[in-house]
């Protein structure tokens, strides 16, 4: 299958490009940032998008590209909208015209206004510009396309530079690590995400999917689980409360993956099972 992958030069995109190629797909990697083997393109431009579709005739678009820095998006709302919604709008139009399937990577941050265990069918209630742009993109795709999947995920780990790496680097250096007790998400191992994505591709699954880890934990709980997994001294982890008067992140975002697990017949591993599998980069790379 010919897959046009946007956001291919980011940390997740690089790993996803390799994964999709390894399982037999022909990947057309695209990004605004230069990276070896990646087509550099500004997907905010309609002509550029049209030319890409004409040149490569993809069977599937996996739309990963986004501005993910929440503070930047909040301070630069127009730039956030132009990228996080504008690119989706152009890709959706191109998919509609060419009858191409789209898989859109969304976020748990389409929720956040309330503390609730959110399910796939629940109405989004974002509290940030980033979340609003993702929710608007979801709405557009659902309205315009009939052949699509929306993948909501959260707090990815399993690659250098992730939260696991940061905790391990501090603790192995015997340095204090500040972790928030009141910031809660569902950490998701990248290999579980990719496995669920593969099932969505293979079975041509339609709709919204919560491809997330099964445990909702605070950053402090998460850091302590990392310390336990690698037998590191957790006394260096300092529990603090995040001040939400100055931080824009929603405090608690718990999304349920149960329906997605059952639909895809794939069940994610626990943090206890998955964290030790990160040792090749989290410990050896420190």
TABEL-V748948 format. One record per backbone hydrogen bond with DSSP energy under -0.5 kcal/mol. CO is the residue of the C=O (numbers start at 1). NH is the residue of the N-H. Records with the same first field share a line. If there is no record, write none. Layout:
CO=NH / NH
//
This chain:
1=3 / 26
2=4 / 59 / 60
3=5 / 28
4=6 / 62
5=30
6=64
7=10
10=14
11=15
12=16
13=17
14=18
15=19
16=20
17=21
18=22
19=23
20=25
21=24
25=27
26=3
27=29
28=5
29=39
30=7 / 8
31=41
35=38
38=40
39=31 / 41
41=43
42=45
44=46
45=49
46=50
47=51
48=52
49=53
50=54
51=55
52=56
53=57
59=101
60=4 / 62
61=63 / 103
62=6 / 64
63=105
66=68
68=70
69=73
70=74
71=75
72=76
76=80
77=81
78=82
79=83
80=84 / 85
81=85 / 86
83=87
85=89
86=90
87=91
88=92
89=93
90=94
91=95
92=96
93=97
94=98
95=99 / 100
101=61
102=149
103=63
104=106 / 151
106=153
107=110
108=111
110=125
114=116
116=118 / 254
118=256
119=122
125=113
128=132
129=133
130=134
131=135
132=136
133=137
134=138
135=139
136=140
137=141
138=142
139=143
140=144
141=145
146=148
147=102
148=207
149=104 / 151
150=152 / 209
151=106 / 153
152=211
153=108
154=188
155=188
157=190
159=162
162=166
163=167
164=168
165=169
166=170
167=171
168=172
169=173
170=175
171=174
177=238
179=240
180=219 / 220
182=184
183=219
184=253
185=187 / 217
186=213
188=157
189=192 / 193
190=194
191=195
192=196
193=197
194=198
195=199
196=200
197=201
198=202
199=203
200=205
201=204
207=150
209=152 / 211
210=212
215=217
217=185
218=222
219=223
220=224
221=225
222=226
223=227
224=228
225=229
226=230
227=232
228=231
232=234
233=236
234=237
236=177 / 238
237=239
238=179
240=181
242=244
243=246 / 247
251=184
253=255
254=118
257=261
258=262
259=263
260=264
261=265 / 266
270=274
271=275
274=277
275=278
276=279
278=281 / 282
279=283 / 284
283=286
//
